[in-house]
Amino acid sequence: MEQDSVKIALIGFGTVGAGVAKIILKNADHIAHKTGIKLELAHVVDTDLTRERPVQLPDGLLHSDLDKAINDPQVDIAIELVGGTTFAGDLQKRLLAAGKNVVTANKALLAERGQEIYQVARENNRCVAFEASCCGGIPLIGAIRSGLAANKISAMYGIVNGTCNYILSGMSREGKDYATALKEAQDAGFAEADPTLDVNGADSAHKLAILASLAFGVTIDYNAIAVTGIEGINLSDIKYGSELGYAMKLLAIAEQTEMGLSLRVHPAFISYDEPLAQVSGSFNALSAFGDAVGHTSYYGRGAGMMPTASAVVADIIEVAQGNAGRCFAGAAAFGRPGRAPSLCPNEKVSSRFYLRLSVVDQAGVFARIADVLGRNKISISALLQHESESSDKVPVVIMTHHALQGNMEKALEELAQLDVVNASPICIHVVTPPVDE
């Protein structure tokens, strides 16, 4: 059988780029046998031509002449792996205008500037493929875009940042404090020297913007996502939550509610009975709920050289076979302009809550706390109290029934003003995914 040869320009020869080159050079014949597509690297472009990489390229393949790759009429597919949202965005638009289909892992760019990129792709009858942008080697994009296309998706809950999950797993399983767990994540290579975009929730929000656009067929404004990171998580709260049967996770959540689409990233307690609670270390997972299929789960390595490179090469094959172009052209908010969703205001989000207070050890304190909660339409479902932290301070942990976030915020302001409360209250969402019967 004659195989179609597809020439590829790889722009960005860092960690993931090296993995992509490694797969193509090693597995080209295997891929051709399975798919009928012969992948051929025509250009590998990078500014650093001397750094050691874990792959040996044929002579002359690596160079720094970007224009040479962009203007090569034989190149069908260009892979952008330079990262960032400025140069990379302009590069993608140049590639699309030059008639190249683009494959990328650049979640920040697609979340923040995706619409202008997709517009250029539409104008030039090209596509952008981005399976590697969300959760590395887990095929989430294909599953949501194609596998669940028949469904109205009601909700998605994801652990989509391996750094945060590694840190929280260390705190939960081994009793490490946040600083220690972060340092160990950095030493193990799961956290950057500057982990800000991971631990502050921005990375998870970028992925949520992309996934929610696909799932709901709408244009998501990244800045409309409510984001809270894990920097303020205290080990004592993880321990108290565990006593009550809950694991702490940083969740990326998209829920279709009566008030509109709720989009948020924040630390949350989730019952140990839920599959997401069992996801540990640097692994990622997503639970998605469709009206026809019910509950579906996706699990795997969310980052790393080879898992991410695997997703990039999968996209190259999809583009070469024509599948990616057809899917892109038909997808609302991508190949077709999307509509803006009706968003649920944050204060109207309904959730259960975990509340920890440090209070004065005297009679009548709990009655005053209950009065504040009751006046703000918040009812108590469970109460946990340990021995005094000191002679005059007692930790009180309260689990609530569902309440509006706006009501909880008002209650927190009132509680902080009580003379029997020693410090600012700690409040954490408790997430309960739908029951799939």
Secondary structure as UniProt FT lines:
FT   STRAND          4..11
FT   HELIX           15..35
FT   STRAND          37..45
FT   TURN            59..60
FT   STRAND          62..63
FT   HELIX           66..70
FT   TURN            73..74
FT   STRAND          75..80
FT   HELIX           87..97
FT   TURN            98..99
FT   STRAND          101..104
FT   HELIX           107..123
FT   TURN            124..125
FT   STRAND          128..129
FT   HELIX           131..133
FT   TURN            134..137
FT   HELIX           140..142
FT   HELIX           143..147
FT   TURN            148..150
FT   STRAND          153..159
FT   HELIX           162..174
FT   HELIX           178..187
FT   TURN            188..189
FT   HELIX           196..199
FT   HELIX           202..216
FT   HELIX           222..224
FT   STRAND          226..227
FT   TURN            231..232
FT   HELIX           235..243
FT   TURN            244..245
FT   STRAND          246..257
FT   TURN            258..259
FT   STRAND          260..271
FT   TURN            272..273
FT   HELIX           275..278
FT   TURN            281..282
FT   STRAND          283..290
FT   TURN            291..293
FT   STRAND          294..301
FT   HELIX           305..321
FT   HELIX           323..330
FT   TURN            333..335
FT   HELIX           346..348
FT   STRAND          350..360
FT   TURN            363..364
FT   HELIX           365..375
FT   TURN            376..377
FT   STRAND          380..385
FT   STRAND          393..400
FT   STRAND          403..404
FT   HELIX           405..417
FT   TURN            419..420
FT   STRAND          426..431
//
